[in-house]
Amino acid sequence: SSLGHKRSSAALGELLRDEKWQVRNEAARALILLGEGSLDILLDTLTSKDPYARDSVCEEIENTNFSLWLIERLVEDDALIRVKSRRILETMRTHGFSTPLLTYWEQGASNAIKQRVGAILKLPVDG
């Protein structure tokens, strides 16, 4: 249920601030498994003042296919998911986690997505 996901993601969000890095990483990994239901908690964490929680989330997003899921949502019909995905990817880039974006820019199949990835990476537009 949606309410169950909200409770789960809120509890996992608290664990992202744990003093043990192993707990933070596992909480980030569990949140990512929730997919779309975790976007708000991930965004809150990425924009928080806690560098350890932020880096745990960035590392787990980079180390899983969730980075590709976020990139593919840049052309999502649902505007809320599209905006949240872009904000997560922009915040990751700001904190030095750009590898999935660069990989998609170089190897991705969709020109529409590549255009949005280029904007996040602040690459010059051709033409």
C-alpha positions in Angstrom: 0.0 0.0 0.0 1.0 3.6 -0.5 0.8 4.3 3.2 3.0 1.3 4.0 5.6 2.6 1.5 5.5 6.1 3.1 6.1 4.6 6.5 8.9 2.4 5.3 10.6 5.2 3.4 10.3 7.5 6.4 11.9 4.9 8.7 14.6 4.3 6.2 15.2 8.0 5.8 16.0 8.2 9.6 18.5 5.3 9.2 20.3 7.4 6.5 21.5 9.6 9.3 22.9 6.7 11.4 26.5 7.1 12.6 27.5 3.8 11.1 28.2 3.9 7.4 27.1 0.3 6.9 23.6 1.2 8.2 23.4 4.3 6.0 24.4 2.3 2.9 21.9 -0.4 3.6 19.1 2.1 4.3 20.0 3.9 1.0 19.9 0.5 -0.8 16.5 -0.4 0.7 15.1 3.0 -0.3 16.3 2.6 -3.9 14.4 -0.8 -4.0 11.2 1.2 -3.2 11.8 3.0 -6.5 9.3 5.9 -7.2 8.1 5.7 -3.6 11.5 6.8 -2.3 12.0 10.0 -4.4 10.9 12.4 -1.7 13.2 10.9 1.0 16.1 10.7 -1.4 15.6 14.4 -2.4 15.3 15.4 1.3 18.6 13.6 2.1 20.4 14.9 -1.0 19.6 18.5 -0.1 20.3 18.0 3.7 23.4 19.3 5.5 24.5 15.8 6.3 27.3 15.0 3.9 27.6 11.3 5.1 23.9 10.6 4.4 24.1 12.5 1.1 27.2 10.6 -0.1 25.7 7.2 0.9 22.6 8.0 -1.2 24.7 9.2 -4.1 27.0 6.1 -4.0 24.0 3.7 -3.9 22.2 5.4 -6.7 25.5 5.3 -8.8 26.2 1.7 -7.9 22.7 0.4 -8.9 20.6 0.6 -12.0 18.5 3.3 -10.1 20.7 6.0 -11.8 19.5 4.7 -15.2 15.9 4.6 -13.9 16.2 8.2 -12.9 17.8 9.2 -16.2 15.1 7.5 -18.2 12.5 9.4 -16.1 13.8 12.7 -17.6 11.3 12.2 -20.4 8.5 10.8 -18.1 4.9 11.9 -18.9 4.3 12.4 -15.1 5.7 15.9 -14.5 6.2 15.3 -10.8 8.4 12.2 -11.3 10.3 13.9 -14.2 11.1 17.0 -12.0 12.1 14.9 -8.9 14.3 12.7 -11.0 16.0 15.7 -12.6 16.5 17.4 -9.2 18.1 14.2 -7.8 20.4 13.9 -10.8 21.3 17.6 -10.6 22.1 17.4 -6.9 24.2 14.3 -7.5 26.2 16.2 -10.2 26.7 19.1 -7.8 28.3 16.8 -5.3 30.6 15.1 -7.8 28.5 12.1 -8.7 28.2 12.4 -12.5 29.4 9.1 -13.8 26.0 7.7 -14.8 25.1 10.9 -16.6 28.4 11.0 -18.5 28.0 7.3 -19.4 24.5 8.0 -20.8 25.7 11.1 -22.6 28.3 9.0 -24.4 26.4 5.7 -24.9 22.7 6.3 -24.4 20.2 5.5 -27.1 17.6 8.3 -26.7 18.5 11.7 -28.1 15.7 13.3 -26.1 17.2 11.9 -22.9 20.7 12.8 -24.0 19.6 16.4 -24.5 18.3 16.6 -20.9 21.4 14.8 -19.6 23.5 17.4 -21.4 21.6 20.2 -19.7 22.1 18.7 -16.3 25.9 18.3 -17.1 25.8 21.9 -18.3 27.4 20.8 -21.6 27.3 23.3 -24.6 24.5 22.7 -27.0 25.6 21.7 -30.6 24.6 23.9 -33.4 
